[in-house]
Amino acid sequence: MSTATAVPIDDVCAAAERISDVAIRTPLLRLNVDDAPAEIYLKLENLQPSGAFKLRGAANAVRIADPVDLEQGVWTASSGNMALSVAWIARRFGLACTAVVSDNSPEAKLSVIESLGASIIKVPWEEILQICRVHGRDGMQGLFLHPFSDSAVMAGNATVGLEIVEDLPDVDTVLVPYGGGGFAASVASAVKALRPQTKVLAAEVESGAALAGAIAAGGPVEVEQPPSFVSGIGSPMVFEHMWPLVSELLDGSVVSSIEETATAVKLVAERAHTIAEGAGASSVAGALSGKAGGGKIACVVSGGNIDLSKLAKILRGQVP
């Protein structure tokens, strides 16, 4: 099992050039909210072709890979967005693709994965976690693209941090949705290399706030992860091989309630005229709470793949 390490800034810059014709450079827009505790900016990764930042990492990993390793295609394990992004990249480069997904993944994500021509294998969420721990699954063919703990994937995803600092050089804080830890650590690697004084905080929700629990305990501990409309982030525990990295690079965690996250989804739709899924809005919820402090805060809106029925409820002021 590999151990995750910080991403060298040279690798991030190389990845940015490598994926420039695939992933778009997403805008960083000011969110105009009365009485906000800070200047809040939105890094709109929901505008990627796959609807999520994970397209960056998947593209970089495929571009770096030995063609021999791609002869049997690619596969990944994901609650949705990595599977969707890998499927998008596979179609772009003419590769076979298999997506091992959680059996409670949102239908909005699954339908797009299928439309992209990928094969879907549904498994319990616990098996997704196990695949991520051991970096594999018996019987699978093709190159495994780990959803967060892979050097090529992390370098591609770190380009989000590179763009934030380039577009907002005096950014005080960056809030990054926290799932497996690789994305937050990737963004922090780039941000800290370019602007060491900037804080990088994990954005979590109360259902599966594994990093907050680990920080409080001084190491990974089991936390509760009840079901919620927020998918793509949250875990019952920080992965052991990620803990040294995230504890070094991240400056803390901001935990929001499910209700605060739903409110953030609605606010982003109303004020920024864009759709954020629950995970994507967790950073905005954290910034609006004031727990991330003041100054200029960049919130990574990590994705926008949300079931329309859930979005409709949120826009009516309900929590799905």
N, C-alpha and C positions, 0 to 999 in steps of 0.2 A: 504494500500500500504506500502510495507516494505521500510526501509531506509537503504541504503548501508553503511557499515562500513569497516574500514581497516581490513585486514585479519591477525589474530595472527600468528606469525611464527610457533608456535606449530601445528596449523591447516594445515599450508603449508607442514610441514615435514610429518605429518600424511597422507596427501593427496598424497605426493610423493610415499610413501610406498604402499598406497592403490591402486594406478593406475599403478604401475610399470610393471605389466604383460599385460597392455592394451596399454598405450601410451609409445612411445619410448623416450629415452633420446636423444634429437636431438643434432647434432654437432654444435660447435661454431667455425666457420672457418674464417681465415683472408681473406679479399678481397684485392687482390693486384691490386691497381690502381695507375698509375703514377700521381704525383703531387696532391694526395688527401690531404685535409686539416687536416686529422687525421688518426690514425690507425683504420681502420674500420673492424669490425668483424660481421659475419652474424650468427644469431641464427635461424637455418633452420627449423622452424615449418612447412614449406611446405612439409616436409618429413614425417609427421605423416600419419598413414594409411588413414585418411580421407582427407589428404591434407591441414590440418589447425590445429592450436593450440587448437581450441574449443573441440577437442576430450578429452583433459585433464579434462576440467570442466564437460563435460557431463558424463564421466566415473566416476568421483568422486561423482557426484550427485546421480547417479544410485546406486553406491556401498553403499552410506550412507542411501538411502531411505528405509523406512519401506516396506517390501514385500507386505503388504496390499495395499499400495499406488500405487504399480506397477501392480496390477491385471488387470487394464484396459489399461495398456501400458503407453506410454509417448507421449508428444507433445511439440512443440516449435514454435516460430515465428522468422523468420530470412530472411535476404536477400540471404542466401545460405549456408554459412559455418557452422553455428550452426545447421541448419536443416540437412545438410549432416553428421555432426559429431554425432548428436543424432540418426539419422537413422543407422549409422554404429554401434553405441553402442547397439541400440535396437536389431539389428540382432545378435550381439555377445551374448546378454543375452536372446534371444528368446522373446522379447517384441514387442507388437504392437506399431506402431509409426505413427503419423500424423505430417506433416510439413506444417505449414502455411507460405507461402513464398510470397515475393513481386512479382507482375506480371511482373517486369522487371529484375528478377534474371537471371544471365547468364545460358545459356543452358548447359554449361559444368557442372554446379552444379546440375541442375534439373535432368539431365539424370542419374547421379550417384545416387541421392536420390531415384529415381524410381527403379533403378536396385537393390538397397538395400532392396526393399520391402516396403517402406514407402508410405503412402497415401499423396497426395499433394493437398493443397487448395491454390489457387492463389488469392491474394487480393491486392488492391492498397497499395503503400508504406505508405501512411498516416495511414492505418489500422494497419500495423506492428508497427508503432510508438505508436499508441493508446494502443495496446496490451502490449507493453513494459511499458507504463505509468501506466496502471491499473492492470498489472500482471494477465491477464486472457482474455477469450473470451467466450461469450455465446455459449452453445451447444457443447463445447469440452469435451471429456472424457479422463481420464488418468492423470498422474502427469505432470504438466507444468514445464518445465525446462526453466527458464528465460535465454535469451541469454547472459546477462551480470550482472544483479542485483540480485544475488542469492548467499548466503554465501557458499554453497557447490560448485557451479560452480566457484566462485571466488577463493576458496582455491585450486581447481584443476588447474586453469589457472595460479595461482601465482607460481606454481612450475617452470615455465619458468624463473622467476626472481631468484629463488633459484639456478637453474643450471647455470645461467650466472655468478653469483658471485662465485660459486664453481669452475667454469672453467676459469674465468678471475678475480682473487681476487682483482686486482688493477684497475678494470674498472672505468673510469672517468664519463662516460655518457651512459645511456641506452635510446634508442629511440624506442617507442612503438606505432604502429598504433592505432589511436583513433577513435572508433566507438561510442558505447554507453557510454564508460568511464569505464566500469567494468574491462576490461582486463588491460588497462593502470594502473588503481588503484591497481589491484591485483599484477601486476609485481612490482609496486612501493612499495607496502606493504612489499614484501619479500626483495627487494633490500635495502630499507631503514633500515629494521631490522638488516640486516647483515653488511651493509656498508653505514652508514648514510651520508657520504660525497659525495656519488655518486649522480649525477643529473639524474633524470628520466624525459624525455621530451615526450610529445605527438607528434606523426607524423601525420600531416593532409595534405589534398590537398585543393586547392582553392575552389573546389566545395563542400561546406558544412563544412567549417572550424569553427565549432560551438564553440570549446573550445577557440580558438584564439579570437573569437568575444567576448566571455564571459569574458576572462581575460582583454581585452581592456576596456570593459564596467563596469567591477566590478561585473558582474552577468550575468545569462543567457539572451541572446537576440536572436531575429530571425536573421538568416543569409541566404543568397541565396544558393540554392543547385541545380544548373543546372545539367542535365544528363551528365555523362561521362563514360568512360570505367572502371573507378575505382568504384568497388562495395565493400560492406563490411565495409566501413568506411564512415564517413560524416553524418551529421544530420543538420536539420534546426535550432536546438537549443539543448543546454546541458540540459539533463533531470534534473528537479528541485531537485529530491531526490539524484542525483549524484553530484551536484555542490559542496556541503560542503566537500565531500570526495576528489574529483579530485582537487579542489582548494587548499586543504591542502597537498596532497601527491605529486602532479606533480609540476615540477619546470618551467613549461612553455610549449609552443607549437611552433613547427617548421612547417611552411606551405610551401608546394612546389606546383609548377604549374603542370598542367596536362602533359605538355611537359616534364618537369623534371622527372616526375614519369614514363612516357613511356621510357625515356632514361635510368632510373635506371633498369627497367625491362629488357631492352636489355643488359645492362652492366652486370647484374647478370647472365644472360644466357651465355654471352660470356666469362666472367672471372671466374665465380664460377660453370659454367656448370649445373645450376639448374634453374627451372622455378618458378618465383614469379608472383603472380597476382598483379594487381595495388595496392591494399591495402597493400600487403606484401612488395612491393618495395617502399612504401612511406617513410619508415624509412631510407632506403638507399639513397633516393633522398634528404632527410633532412640532412643526414650526409655529402653527397657530396657537398652540397651547402655551407658548412662552417658555417651555422647558428647555428649548435649545438656545435661549438667550436672545440678544438683540443684534444690531448691526445688519450686515448683508448675509442672508441665508439662501443658499442654493438647494432646492429640493429636487431630488431626482424622481421624476414621475416614471417609474420603471416600466410600466406597461398599461395598455388600455383594453385588454381582452376580458370583457365582463359580459355575462349573460344579460341580454336586453331586458328580460323580465325582472332581474335584480336591479338593474339600472333604473327601470321605470319606478319601482318601489322607492328607491333612494330619492329620485327626483320629486316624488310626492311627499317626501319628508319622513319616510318609513325606513326601518332597518330590516333588510331581508334575512 
